[in-house]
Amino acid sequence: MSENTWPGGYRHAMHQHEHEQWNASHYPGTLQLCAQCEAPTGRCEEDMLYADDDEYGEFPLCEECYDGGKDGAK
């Protein structure tokens, strides 16, 4: 799974334009990626979707994987 990276090596508040600039040259940058399919989730920590199982329970999932569309993770 690809790891998120942050300017300065730590997670912190950033303006949207700062996120866009960072992400453009540091993929996946601050994007939250699905633990199952590695696609961007389109979410952040506050609205993150988690699986109900031990395999992915600590990591975010995209809506499709959360709903069981890829491998039936839920």
C-alpha positions as CSV (number, residue, x, y, z in Angstrom):
1,M,0.0,0.0,0.0
2,S,1.3,3.5,-0.9
3,E,2.0,5.7,2.1
4,N,0.8,9.2,2.6
5,T,3.5,11.9,2.8
6,W,3.3,15.3,4.4
7,P,5.5,18.4,4.1
8,G,8.0,18.4,6.9
9,G,7.2,14.7,7.6
10,Y,4.2,15.3,9.9
11,R,0.4,15.6,9.5
12,H,-0.8,19.1,10.0
13,A,-3.5,21.5,8.8
14,M,-3.0,22.9,5.4
15,H,-5.1,25.1,3.1
16,Q,-6.6,23.4,0.1
17,H,-4.3,25.0,-2.4
18,E,-1.3,23.8,-0.3
19,H,-2.6,20.2,-0.4
20,E,-3.0,20.5,-4.2
21,Q,0.5,21.8,-4.7
22,W,2.0,19.1,-2.4
23,N,0.0,16.3,-4.0
24,A,0.9,17.3,-7.5
25,S,4.6,16.4,-6.9
26,H,4.4,13.9,-4.1
27,Y,1.9,11.1,-4.9
28,P,-0.1,10.1,-3.0
29,G,0.8,13.1,-0.9
30,T,-2.0,13.9,1.6
31,L,-4.6,11.9,-0.3
32,Q,-6.2,9.1,1.7
33,L,-5.9,5.8,-0.2
34,C,-8.1,2.7,0.2
35,A,-6.3,-0.1,2.1
36,Q,-7.9,-2.6,-0.2
37,C,-7.7,-1.3,-3.7
38,E,-5.3,1.8,-3.2
39,A,-7.7,4.2,-5.0
40,P,-8.2,7.6,-3.4
41,T,-11.1,7.5,-0.9
42,G,-12.2,11.1,-1.5
43,R,-12.5,11.4,2.3
44,C,-10.5,12.6,5.3
45,E,-10.0,11.4,8.9
46,E,-13.2,13.0,10.1
47,D,-15.4,11.0,7.7
48,M,-13.2,7.9,7.1
49,L,-14.9,4.6,6.3
50,Y,-13.5,1.5,8.1
51,A,-14.1,-2.2,7.5
52,D,-15.8,-4.3,10.1
53,D,-13.2,-7.0,9.9
54,D,-9.7,-7.5,11.4
55,E,-7.9,-7.3,8.0
56,Y,-8.7,-3.7,7.1
57,G,-10.2,-2.4,10.4
58,E,-7.4,0.1,11.2
59,F,-7.2,1.5,7.7
60,P,-9.5,3.6,5.4
61,L,-11.6,2.1,2.6
62,C,-13.2,3.7,-0.4
63,E,-17.0,3.5,-0.7
64,E,-16.9,0.7,-3.2
65,C,-14.7,-1.5,-1.1
66,Y,-16.6,-0.6,2.1
67,D,-19.8,-1.6,0.4
68,G,-18.2,-4.9,-0.6
69,G,-17.9,-4.1,-4.3
70,K,-14.3,-5.1,-4.9
71,D,-13.6,-8.2,-2.7
72,G,-16.5,-8.0,-0.2
73,A,-14.4,-6.5,2.6
74,K,-17.4,-5.6,4.7
